[in-house]
Amino acid sequence: MKAKIIHTKRAFAGRILDVIHQKVRLPKNGMLQFELVKRRPAVLIVPLTAPDKVLMTWQYRAALNRSILEFPGGGINPGETLEHAACRELLEECGCLAKKIEHAGRFVTAPHFCDETYDVVFATELSFHKKQPTEREVLTNRFVLIKRLFSMADAGLICDMRTIVATGILKKRLQTL
């Protein structure tokens, strides 16, 4: 079902998101109003450092006021390709360059109020360099055995939904090899 957008107004314009008030007409429900978050697309990188190991980050997340274990990633800048964004984020957050970037999947984080999409990529053939984090990135890196990652996800020890989805994509890929 497709709605007809009647009116859109930006209520807030921020550095990483906009809040939109939108009025739509649905065929059976009539006129409805929504508050939506608009974000640019993003990339989440699964850096495979060995057949049985990934590189992850402990990154401070202000919304939780603590650091969490997650895969590196971030927004895709206007005019930037998915591959370039993945390489830039990998260098910023992990100090790595990847010879190979493979698209593995795409998901929407919270479609009930936000249009944010993530593309998941696998990064392989890594070389290590100096990290180049932005001023807002407070993080440390950790090598994690894939078997341990799966058990942590199964036990609910990973709270980042993006990392949980990417872990599921990785698990499915490894089962098909």
C-alpha positions in Angstrom: 0.0 0.0 0.0 1.3 3.4 -0.9 0.3 6.6 0.9 -0.1 10.0 -0.8 2.2 12.5 1.0 0.1 15.7 1.5 2.5 17.8 3.5 6.1 17.6 4.8 7.7 20.0 7.3 11.2 19.8 8.8 10.8 20.3 12.5 14.5 19.9 13.3 17.7 19.9 11.3 20.7 18.3 13.0 24.3 17.2 12.2 23.3 13.6 11.7 19.5 13.6 11.5 16.4 15.6 10.6 13.0 15.3 12.2 10.1 15.6 9.8 6.4 16.1 10.5 4.5 14.5 7.6 0.8 14.4 6.8 -0.3 11.5 4.5 -3.5 10.1 3.1 -4.0 6.4 3.2 -6.7 4.8 1.1 -8.5 3.1 4.0 -7.4 5.1 7.0 -7.8 8.7 5.7 -5.5 11.5 6.8 -2.7 10.5 9.3 0.3 12.5 10.7 3.7 11.1 11.5 6.9 12.2 13.1 9.9 10.7 11.2 13.6 10.7 11.5 15.6 11.1 8.3 19.2 9.9 8.1 21.7 9.4 5.4 22.5 5.8 4.4 25.3 4.1 6.3 27.7 1.2 6.0 28.5 -1.5 8.6 31.8 -3.3 8.1 32.6 -6.9 9.2 36.4 -6.9 9.1 37.5 -10.6 8.7 41.1 -10.7 9.9 41.4 -14.5 9.7 39.1 -17.4 8.7 38.0 -17.6 12.4 38.4 -14.0 13.6 36.8 -10.5 13.2 37.9 -7.1 14.3 35.4 -5.1 16.4 35.3 -1.9 18.4 34.3 -0.9 21.9 32.8 2.5 21.1 31.3 5.0 23.5 27.6 5.6 22.7 26.2 8.7 24.3 22.6 7.5 24.2 23.5 4.6 26.5 26.3 6.6 28.3 28.6 3.6 28.0 30.8 1.8 25.5 29.4 -1.2 23.6 30.9 -3.9 21.4 30.1 -3.4 17.7 31.3 -3.6 14.2 32.8 -0.4 12.7 30.7 1.7 10.4 29.2 5.0 9.8 27.4 7.3 7.4 27.9 7.4 3.7 28.7 11.0 2.7 26.9 12.6 -0.2 28.7 11.6 -3.5 30.6 8.9 -1.7 30.4 5.2 -2.9 29.6 2.4 -0.5 33.1 1.0 -1.0 34.8 4.3 -0.3 32.7 4.9 2.8 33.6 1.4 4.1 37.3 2.0 3.5 37.2 5.4 5.2 35.3 4.2 8.2 37.6 1.1 8.5 40.7 3.4 8.5 39.1 5.9 11.0 37.9 3.4 13.5 40.3 0.4 13.2 43.4 1.7 11.3 42.8 -0.9 8.5 42.8 -0.8 4.8 41.0 -3.6 2.9 41.9 -4.9 -0.5 38.5 -6.5 -0.9 35.1 -5.1 0.1 32.1 -7.5 -0.6 28.5 -6.4 -0.2 26.7 -8.8 2.1 23.2 -7.3 2.8 21.1 -4.3 3.5 18.6 -3.6 6.3 16.4 -0.7 7.7 17.1 0.0 11.3 13.7 1.3 12.5 11.2 1.6 9.7 8.3 2.6 12.0 9.9 6.0 12.5 13.2 6.2 10.6 14.4 5.8 7.0 18.0 4.9 8.0 19.4 2.0 5.9 22.6 0.1 6.5 24.6 -1.9 3.9 26.7 -4.6 5.5 30.0 -5.4 3.8 32.7 -8.0 4.5 36.2 -6.5 4.4 39.1 -8.9 3.8 42.8 -8.8 2.9 43.4 -6.2 5.6 46.6 -4.2 6.2 47.0 -2.3 9.5 47.9 1.3 9.8 47.3 4.2 12.3 43.7 4.8 13.4 42.2 8.1 12.3 39.2 8.5 14.5 37.1 11.7 14.4 36.8 13.8 17.5 33.5 12.1 18.4 34.8 8.6 18.2 35.9 7.2 21.5 36.8 3.6 20.8 39.2 0.7 21.2 39.6 -2.3 18.9 39.3 -5.9 19.8 39.9 -9.1 17.8 37.1 -11.6 18.5 36.9 -15.2 17.5 33.9 -15.8 15.3 32.8 -18.7 17.5 32.9 -16.4 20.5 31.0 -13.7 18.6 28.2 -16.1 17.8 28.0 -17.3 21.5 27.9 -13.7 22.7 25.1 -12.8 20.3 23.1 -15.9 21.3 23.6 -15.1 25.0 22.3 -11.5 24.5 25.7 -9.9 25.3 25.7 -7.8 22.2 23.1 -5.0 22.5 23.7 -3.2 19.2 21.0 -4.3 16.7 23.2 -3.4 13.7 25.9 -5.8 15.0 23.4 -8.5 15.7 22.0 -8.3 12.2 25.6 -8.3 10.7 26.5 -11.3 12.9 23.4 -13.2 11.5 24.5 -12.4 8.0 28.1 -13.6 8.8 26.7 -16.8 10.3 24.6 -17.5 7.2 27.5 -16.9 4.9 29.8 -19.3 6.9 27.1 -22.0 6.8 26.9 -21.8 3.0 30.7 -22.2 2.5 
